[in-house]
Amino acid sequence: MTEKNLVPADPDDRRAAARRARMERRQRALAERSTNAVSVVDEVQQVTESRRQPALISADAFVLPPRAQMEKKSSRFSRFLSLTFFLFVLLPTILAGLFYAFVASDQFATSSSFAVRGNSSSSAGMDLGGLFSMGMGSVDPESSDSYILQEFVQSREMVEALIAEANFLEIYSRPAADAYYRLDPNMSIEDIVEYWQMMSAVDFDIDTGIISLTVRAFRPSDAETITAKVIEKAEILVNDLSQRARTDSVKTAEREVRIAESRYSEARKSVAAYRGEEQEIDPTATATARQTVVSTLEGEVAQREMELGALLTTMSENAPRVVYVRNQLEALRRQIIAERERVAIADAAAEQPALTERLSRYEELLAEREFAEKAYISTLATLEAARVEALKQQRYLAVFVRGTAPESSQFPEGIRWTLILFGSLLMIWGLIALISAAVRDRVV
């Protein structure tokens, strides 16, 4: 590289080059004037070379390369990148744009909005327990039914209902539709379900509880027909879920009522059987009568004792009156003992248990009957409350935006999908190009 090929990097370099040129001219003039002053010229040249060396170093550091060296030839790797960019990015994007512009059929979409509502939904009446349950992740019945409905709209059951009742296969397999979006009627039911999920969209907003349904078809009337049938099936599902919830809650209460009623009936039959076996209406009344007799005898004993005490104050022990009163007193005491034994000890001649045993068994039967009666009354109240609560839990589908036949097509959104395809392929190609360049630099 010569000094003529150097390009100054900045004004300082240009000034240094000018100084060097002036110095060289002076040296040549001195050499022409005097051939004898060689030593002086050499000294001047040494000084000039010492001053020139830092400038050359800085010029080499900052000066741009010559034009001949700036011309780069395209390498095989760059040609490979250009070819892959055309094949895997530009060509698919161009084909997609041509497809959406000239081949893809127009698709008409209907938009519907509905929500699951019920009598029990009230945000203002939420208490601390409701807030705690929401914090624990529980879901209210309306939201739960909304999630179920969202899954049901794009399920196999919905597709089978549309095939049977809405002429689904004929609508989406019309010859006017393009080959990519046209439905093949001979596909399996699983593939048809995937096709329906592509041609429909269901979104649920948990904040508002609104479900948005979008249905696409190749004719406006077809989209409206499919949407109407989907909403009809959704209403049937919500009604079934509501009826099932009410039936389940009431059915549990009715089952408890039947159990309590059977128990109460058995308790009454047990009391009636006991009365028939023992031939005794109420052992409690018998025991009360026996206790009354004993109390009466004890009262007479007390009177005879008082009378005996009064007689002994005026008569002797062997006086007939005293002996008579004493005999009556002994007879009354034996009668009291006998009455008490009849209560506690069974009578062998009558072949009946003791009154205490009969009374204990009868009281057990009465207690069982009273408990069964209270349980039966309680279950009846629970059943009535369950029926009232079931009426409050009734849910229904509130449709406030019904999808009607559109006037213009909104799909298949060719520009949007073409740009998405181009961006995706460009990112993938760029990533692969960076990796290939890094590997190439390592290898080379």
C-alpha positions in Angstrom: 0.0 0.0 0.0 1.5 3.4 -1.0 0.9 6.8 0.4 -1.1 7.9 -2.6 -3.7 5.2 -2.0 -4.2 6.3 1.6 -7.3 8.4 2.2 -7.1 10.8 5.2 -9.4 9.8 8.0 -9.8 13.4 9.3 -8.6 17.0 8.8 -5.6 16.5 11.0 -4.4 13.7 8.8 -4.9 15.9 5.7 -2.9 18.7 7.3 -0.1 16.2 8.2 -0.1 15.0 4.6 0.2 18.6 3.4 3.1 19.3 5.7 4.9 16.2 4.5 4.4 17.3 0.9 5.9 20.7 1.6 8.8 19.2 3.4 9.5 16.8 0.4 9.4 19.7 -2.0 11.9 21.6 0.2 14.1 18.6 0.3 14.1 18.2 -3.4 14.9 21.9 -3.8 17.8 21.6 -1.4 19.1 18.5 -3.2 19.0 20.3 -6.6 20.8 23.4 -5.3 23.6 21.8 -3.5 25.0 18.4 -4.1 27.5 18.9 -1.3 24.9 19.2 1.4 24.0 15.5 1.5 24.6 15.2 5.2 22.3 18.0 5.8 19.6 16.5 3.6 20.0 13.2 5.3 19.6 14.8 8.6 16.5 16.6 7.4 15.2 13.3 6.0 15.7 11.6 9.3 13.8 14.3 11.1 11.1 14.1 8.5 10.9 10.3 8.8 10.7 10.6 12.6 7.8 13.0 12.3 6.1 11.0 9.6 6.0 7.7 11.4 3.2 8.5 14.0 1.1 9.9 11.3 1.4 6.8 9.2 0.5 4.6 12.2 -2.6 6.7 12.9 -3.5 6.7 9.2 -3.2 2.9 9.1 -5.4 2.7 12.1 -8.3 4.8 10.8 -8.0 5.0 7.0 -10.6 3.1 5.0 -9.4 0.3 2.7 -9.0 0.9 -1.0 -12.0 0.7 -3.3 -10.6 -2.5 -4.8 -10.5 -4.2 -1.4 -14.1 -2.9 -0.5 -15.6 -4.9 -3.4 -16.8 -8.2 -2.0 -17.8 -11.2 -4.0 -21.0 -13.1 -3.1 -20.1 -16.3 -1.3 -21.8 -19.7 -1.6 -23.3 -19.3 1.9 -24.9 -16.0 1.0 -26.4 -17.5 -2.2 -27.7 -20.4 -0.1 -29.4 -18.0 2.4 -31.0 -16.0 -0.5 -32.3 -19.2 -2.0 -33.7 -20.5 1.2 -35.3 -17.1 2.0 -37.1 -17.2 -1.4 -38.1 -20.9 -1.1 -39.2 -20.9 2.5 -40.4 -17.4 3.2 -41.3 -15.5 0.0 -42.7 -18.3 -2.0 -45.1 -19.6 0.7 -46.2 -16.1 1.5 -46.9 -15.4 -2.2 -48.8 -18.7 -2.6 -50.9 -17.9 0.5 -51.7 -14.4 -0.7 -52.7 -15.8 -4.1 -54.9 -18.5 -2.4 -56.7 -16.0 -0.2 -57.1 -13.5 -3.1 -58.3 -15.8 -5.9 -59.1 -19.3 -4.5 -60.5 -19.0 -0.9 -64.3 -18.7 -0.7 -66.1 -16.0 1.2 -67.3 -17.0 4.7 -70.2 -15.3 6.4 -70.1 -15.2 10.2 -72.9 -14.6 12.8 -72.2 -13.4 16.3 -74.4 -14.3 19.3 -74.3 -13.4 22.9 -76.1 -15.1 25.8 -75.6 -15.9 29.5 -76.7 -18.4 32.1 -78.9 -16.7 34.7 -80.7 -17.8 37.8 -82.8 -16.6 40.7 -80.0 -17.3 43.2 -77.4 -15.1 41.5 -77.0 -11.9 43.5 -73.6 -10.2 43.9 -75.0 -7.6 46.4 -76.1 -10.3 48.9 -72.8 -12.0 49.1 -71.7 -12.5 52.7 -68.3 -13.2 54.3 -68.8 -16.9 53.7 -69.4 -16.4 50.0 -66.2 -14.3 49.7 -64.2 -16.9 51.6 -65.5 -19.7 49.3 -64.6 -17.6 46.3 -61.1 -17.2 47.7 -60.9 -20.9 48.1 -61.6 -21.4 44.4 -65.2 -22.4 44.4 -67.4 -21.7 41.4 -71.0 -20.5 41.6 -73.7 -22.6 39.7 -74.1 -20.0 36.9 -70.4 -20.0 36.1 -70.2 -23.7 36.3 -73.0 -24.1 33.9 -71.4 -21.6 31.6 -68.2 -23.6 31.4 -70.2 -26.7 30.7 -72.1 -24.9 28.0 -68.9 -23.7 26.5 -67.5 -27.2 26.2 -70.9 -28.5 25.0 -71.1 -26.1 22.0 -68.0 -27.6 20.4 -68.5 -31.2 21.5 -69.3 -34.3 19.6 -72.9 -34.3 20.9 -73.5 -30.9 19.4 -72.0 -32.0 16.0 -74.2 -35.1 16.0 -77.3 -33.0 16.8 -76.4 -30.6 14.0 -75.9 -33.4 11.5 -79.3 -34.9 12.5 -81.4 -31.7 12.7 -79.6 -28.9 10.9 -78.3 -30.6 7.7 -74.7 -29.9 8.8 -72.9 -32.0 6.2 -74.7 -30.5 3.2 -74.2 -26.9 4.4 -70.4 -27.3 4.8 -69.8 -29.5 1.8 -71.3 -27.3 -0.9 -69.4 -27.3 -4.2 -69.1 -23.5 -4.2 -66.7 -23.7 -1.2 -63.0 -23.9 -1.8 -61.2 -27.2 -1.5 -59.3 -26.2 1.7 -62.4 -25.2 3.8 -64.9 -27.6 2.2 -66.0 -30.5 4.5 -65.7 -34.0 3.3 -68.8 -35.9 4.3 -66.9 -39.2 4.4 -64.6 -38.0 7.2 -64.8 -39.7 10.6 -66.8 -38.0 13.3 -63.6 -37.0 15.2 -62.4 -35.1 12.1 -65.8 -33.5 11.7 -65.7 -32.3 15.3 -62.3 -30.7 14.6 -63.7 -29.0 11.5 -66.7 -27.7 13.5 -64.2 -26.3 16.1 -62.4 -24.5 13.3 -65.6 -23.0 11.9 -67.0 -21.9 15.3 -65.6 -20.0 18.3 -67.0 -19.8 21.9 -65.6 -17.4 24.4 -66.7 -17.0 28.0 -66.1 -13.8 30.0 -65.9 -14.7 33.6 -66.2 -11.1 34.8 -69.5 -10.5 33.0 -70.7 -14.1 32.6 -71.4 -13.5 28.9 -70.8 -16.3 26.3 -70.0 -15.1 22.8 -70.6 -17.5 19.9 -69.3 -17.0 16.4 -70.4 -19.4 13.6 -69.0 -19.3 10.0 -70.6 -20.7 6.9 -70.4 -20.2 3.1 -73.9 -18.7 2.9 -75.5 -16.1 5.2 -78.7 -18.2 5.6 -76.6 -21.3 6.5 -74.8 -19.4 9.3 -78.0 -18.2 10.7 -79.5 -21.7 10.6 -76.6 -23.3 12.4 -76.5 -20.5 15.0 -80.2 -20.9 15.8 -79.9 -24.7 16.2 -76.8 -24.3 18.5 -78.7 -21.8 20.7 -81.7 -24.2 20.8 -79.6 -27.1 22.0 -77.8 -24.8 24.5 -81.2 -23.8 26.0 -82.2 -27.5 26.3 -78.9 -28.3 28.0 -79.3 -25.5 30.6 -82.9 -26.4 31.3 -81.8 -30.1 31.8 -79.0 -29.0 34.1 -81.3 -26.8 36.1 -84.0 -29.5 36.3 -81.5 -32.1 37.3 -80.1 -29.9 40.1 -83.5 -29.2 41.4 -84.5 -32.9 41.2 -81.3 -34.0 42.9 -81.7 -31.6 45.9 -85.4 -32.5 46.3 -84.8 -36.2 45.8 -82.4 -36.3 48.7 -84.9 -34.7 51.0 -87.7 -37.0 49.8 -85.5 -40.1 50.5 -84.9 -38.9 54.0 -88.7 -38.3 54.4 -89.4 -41.9 53.3 -86.8 -43.3 55.8 -88.2 -41.2 58.6 -91.8 -42.2 57.7 -90.9 -45.9 57.6 -89.2 -45.6 61.0 -92.2 -43.8 62.5 -94.6 -46.4 61.1 -92.5 -49.2 62.6 -92.5 -47.5 66.0 -96.2 -47.2 66.0 -96.7 -50.8 65.0 -94.4 -51.9 67.8 -96.5 -50.0 70.4 -99.7 -51.5 69.0 -98.1 -55.0 69.0 -97.1 -54.6 72.6 -100.6 -53.6 73.7 -102.0 -56.6 71.9 -99.5 -59.0 73.4 -99.7 -57.7 77.0 -103.4 -56.9 76.8 -102.7 -53.7 78.5 -103.4 -50.3 77.0 -100.9 -48.3 79.1 -98.6 -49.9 81.7 -97.9 -46.4 82.9 -101.5 -46.0 84.0 -101.4 -49.4 85.7 -98.3 -48.4 87.6 -99.9 -45.1 88.6 -103.0 -47.0 89.9 -100.8 -49.4 91.9 -98.9 -46.5 93.3 -102.2 -44.9 94.3 -103.2 -48.0 96.1 -100.0 -48.2 98.0 -100.2 -44.5 98.9 -103.8 -45.1 100.2 -102.7 -48.1 102.3 -99.8 -46.1 103.7 -102.2 -43.4 104.6 -104.4 -45.9 106.5 -101.4 -47.3 108.2 -100.5 -43.8 109.4 -104.1 -43.4 110.7 -104.0 -46.8 112.5 -100.7 -46.0 114.1 -102.1 -42.7 115.4 -105.2 -44.5 116.7 -103.0 -47.2 118.3 -100.9 -44.6 120.0 -104.0 -42.9 121.3 -105.4 -46.1 122.7 -102.2 -47.1 124.4 -102.4 -44.0 126.4 -105.6 -45.1 128.0 -105.6 -48.9 127.6 -103.3 -51.8 128.2 -101.5 -53.8 125.6 -104.0 -56.7 125.9 -107.1 -54.6 125.6 -109.4 -55.9 122.8 -109.5 -52.5 121.1 -105.7 -52.3 121.1 -105.4 -55.8 119.7 -107.9 -55.1 117.0 -106.2 -51.9 115.9 -102.8 -53.7 116.0 -104.2 -56.5 113.8 -105.5 -54.0 111.3 -102.2 -52.3 111.2 -100.4 -55.5 110.5 -102.8 -56.4 107.8 -102.3 -53.0 106.1 -98.6 -53.4 106.2 -98.8 -56.9 104.6 -101.0 -55.5 102.0 -98.5 -52.7 101.2 -95.7 -55.3 100.9 -97.9 -57.4 98.6 -98.7 -54.5 96.4 -95.1 -53.5 96.1 -94.1 -57.1 95.2 -96.8 -57.1 92.5 -95.0 -54.2 90.9 -91.5 -55.6 91.1 -92.2 -59.4 90.8 -94.0 -61.2 88.0 -97.2 -63.0 88.8 -96.8 -66.7 87.9 -100.6 -67.3 87.5 -101.0 -64.4 85.1 -97.9 -65.4 83.0 -96.9 -61.7 82.5 -93.7 -60.0 83.2 -93.4 -57.8 86.2 -94.9 -54.4 86.0 -91.5 -52.7 86.1 -90.3 -54.8 83.1 -93.5 -54.0 81.2 -93.2 -50.4 82.0 -89.6 -50.3 81.0 -90.3 -51.9 77.6 -93.3 -49.7 77.0 -91.3 -46.6 77.8 -88.7 -47.6 75.3 -91.3 -48.1 72.6 -92.8 -44.7 73.4 -89.4 -43.1 73.3 -88.7 -44.7 69.9 -92.1 -43.6 68.6 -91.6 -40.0 69.8 -88.1 -39.8 68.4 -89.3 -41.2 65.0 -92.2 -38.7 65.0 -89.9 -35.8 65.6 -87.5 -37.0 62.9 -90.4 -37.4 60.5 -91.6 -33.9 61.2 -88.1 -32.5 60.8 -87.6 -34.3 57.4 -90.9 -32.9 56.2 -89.7 -29.4 57.1 -86.4 -30.1 55.3 -88.3 -31.3 52.2 -90.3 -28.2 52.1 -87.2 -26.1 52.5 -85.5 -28.1 49.7 -88.4 -27.4 47.4 -88.3 -23.7 48.1 -84.5 -23.7 47.5 -84.9 -25.7 44.3 -87.2 -23.0 43.0 -84.6 -20.4 43.8 -81.9 -22.3 42.0 -83.7 -22.5 38.7 -81.4 -21.4 35.9 -82.2 -20.4 32.3 -80.3 -19.3 29.2 -80.8 -15.5 28.6 -80.1 -14.8 24.9 -79.8 -11.1 24.3 -78.0 -11.1 20.9 -79.2 -13.7 18.3 -77.1 -14.2 15.3 -78.8 -13.1 12.1 -77.8 -13.5 8.5 -74.8 -11.2 7.7 -74.7 -9.0 4.6 -71.0 -9.2 3.9 -68.3 -11.8 4.5 -65.7 -11.3 7.3 -63.6 -14.4 6.7 -61.2 -16.0 5.9 -59.2 -12.8 6.7 -56.6 -13.3 3.9 -54.4 -10.3 4.7 -54.2 -11.1 8.4 -53.2 -14.7 7.9 -50.8 -13.9 5.1 -49.0 -11.4 7.3 -49.0 -14.0 10.2 -47.5 -16.6 7.9 -44.9 -14.2 6.6 -43.8 -13.1 10.1 -43.7 -16.7 11.4 -41.7 -18.0 8.4 -39.3 -15.0 8.6 -38.6 -15.6 12.3 -38.0 -19.3 11.7 -35.8 -18.6 8.7 -33.8 -15.9 10.6 -33.2 -18.2 13.6 -32.0 -21.0 11.3 -29.8 -18.5 9.4 -28.2 -17.2 12.6 -27.5 -20.8 13.8 -26.0 -21.7 10.4 -23.8 -18.6 10.3 -22.5 -19.4 13.8 -21.8 -23.0 12.9 -20.0 -21.9 9.7 -17.8 -19.4 11.6 -16.8 -22.1 14.0 -16.0 -24.6 11.2 -14.1 -22.1 9.1 
